[in-house]
Amino acid sequence: MSFFSAFQHRARDEELMDRPDCDPGQLFRTLDQFHGVNRCFSRARGLLRRTVLADMQPGQPRHLVDLGAGACDLPVWLLAAARKRNLDLRITAVDADPRIIDYARKRYGHIRGLHIREGDALALEAHAPFDYLFANHFLHHLPDEAIPALLAEAHRLCRRGFVISDLRRSPWSYLGFSLFARVYRDSFTRADGLTSIRKGFQPRDFQDLPLTLRTQLPGRIQILGGCFQ
Ligand SMILES: C[S@@+](CC[C@H](N)C(=O)[O-])C[C@H]1O[C@@H](n2cnc3c(N)ncnc32)[C@H](O)[C@@H]1O
């Protein structure tokens, strides 16, 4: 198989950070580095401004669930952005990894409106009722078989809408990130980032589903449902 044709289908490789026995120091450094990756490349803040924050009105309390929330830098930013706009937002940040939950609670357990919960994102009903669902760089952790069911649950349970941002499976993203990510040392950021791009998505992966899809540089795919469609 050539380098380019390998991007026709999603890879199934395990990420180093998902191994229960991975080095905790490298895991926590990876989580710290996600903060910068999210700020510089994920486009998640603009996406949340255009969707969730634009949809909210002062005086209307809303609940958002963030799936695969990691160290929680995005929910913490979103709560601050909502507060600045005088919006009443509460966030449940869900992650399946107890080491990551501990780490997030130590950093952000004191933030008002943020509830950090250990749990499987696929058991979405456990967090209902909620108005919005958000996930950044989470969906590619799931196998193909789990994704349509999760999106159907999101449609069923979200009272307003959902916004999922992930990586576009592209050889150009892979080459670009492999060069840039040499700056990330002593962590899983570069290796897992490259694996994640191979496990990412192309718009045709969702073609039969009732969703709005957007692509954005650098190498993002955004999946919008409910009132954001
Ligand atoms: C690449 S990290 C992204 C973290 C965060 N959303 C961010 O943007 O920085 C993916 C996260 O998804 C979590 N995860 C993977 N599978 C999960 C599942 N089935 N349920 C909940 N969390 C899961 C991992 O533990 C990890 O923290």
Ligand as a Chemical Component Dictionary entry (heavy atoms), coordinates in Angstrom:
data_LIG
# 
_chem_comp.id                   LIG 
_chem_comp.type                 NON-POLYMER 
_chem_comp.pdbx_formal_charge   0 
_chem_comp.three_letter_code    LIG 
# 
loop_
_chem_comp_atom.comp_id 
_chem_comp_atom.atom_id 
_chem_comp_atom.alt_atom_id 
_chem_comp_atom.type_symbol 
_chem_comp_atom.charge 
_chem_comp_atom.model_Cartn_x 
_chem_comp_atom.model_Cartn_y 
_chem_comp_atom.model_Cartn_z 
_chem_comp_atom.pdbx_ordinal 
LIG C1  C1  C 0  -7.082  13.288 22.392 1  
LIG S1  S1  S 1  -7.848  13.377 23.959 2  
LIG C2  C2  C 0  -8.754  14.896 23.750 3  
LIG C3  C3  C 0  -8.958  15.610 25.043 4  
LIG C4  C4  C 0  -9.683  16.950 24.967 5  
LIG N1  N1  N 0  -10.999 16.830 24.401 6  
LIG C5  C5  C 0  -8.866  17.965 24.209 7  
LIG O1  O1  O 0  -9.338  18.465 23.191 8  
LIG O2  O2  O -1 -7.757  18.291 24.665 9  
LIG C6  C6  C 0  -9.129  12.142 23.894 10 
LIG C7  C7  C 0  -9.741  11.842 25.239 11 
LIG O3  O3  O 0  -10.840 10.948 25.038 12 
LIG C8  C8  C 0  -10.871 10.049 26.148 13 
LIG N2  N2  N 0  -11.657 8.857  25.759 14 
LIG C9  C9  C 0  -11.334 7.901  24.855 15 
LIG N3  N3  N 0  -12.337 6.994  24.757 16 
LIG C10 C10 C 0  -13.316 7.390  25.610 17 
LIG C11 C11 C 0  -14.616 6.894  25.939 18 
LIG N4  N4  N 0  -15.119 5.776  25.364 19 
LIG N5  N5  N 0  -15.364 7.572  26.835 20 
LIG C12 C12 C 0  -14.886 8.713  27.416 21 
LIG N6  N6  N 0  -13.669 9.228  27.146 22 
LIG C13 C13 C 0  -12.884 8.591  26.256 23 
LIG C14 C14 C 0  -9.399  9.771  26.433 24 
LIG O4  O4  O 0  -9.217  9.289  27.757 25 
LIG C15 C15 C 0  -8.781  11.158 26.192 26 
LIG O5  O5  O 0  -8.705  11.907 27.379 27 
# 
loop_
_chem_comp_bond.comp_id 
_chem_comp_bond.atom_id_1 
_chem_comp_bond.atom_id_2 
_chem_comp_bond.value_order 
_chem_comp_bond.pdbx_ordinal 
LIG C1  S1  SING 1  
LIG S1  C2  SING 2  
LIG S1  C6  SING 3  
LIG C2  C3  SING 4  
LIG C3  C4  SING 5  
LIG C4  N1  SING 6  
LIG C4  C5  SING 7  
LIG C5  O1  DOUB 8  
LIG C5  O2  SING 9  
LIG C6  C7  SING 10 
LIG C7  O3  SING 11 
LIG C7  C15 SING 12 
LIG O3  C8  SING 13 
LIG C8  N2  SING 14 
LIG C8  C14 SING 15 
LIG N2  C9  SING 16 
LIG N2  C13 SING 17 
LIG C9  N3  DOUB 18 
LIG N3  C10 SING 19 
LIG C10 C11 SING 20 
LIG C10 C13 DOUB 21 
LIG C11 N4  SING 22 
LIG C11 N5  DOUB 23 
LIG N5  C12 SING 24 
LIG C12 N6  DOUB 25 
LIG N6  C13 SING 26 
LIG C14 O4  SING 27 
LIG C14 C15 SING 28 
LIG C15 O5  SING 29 
# 
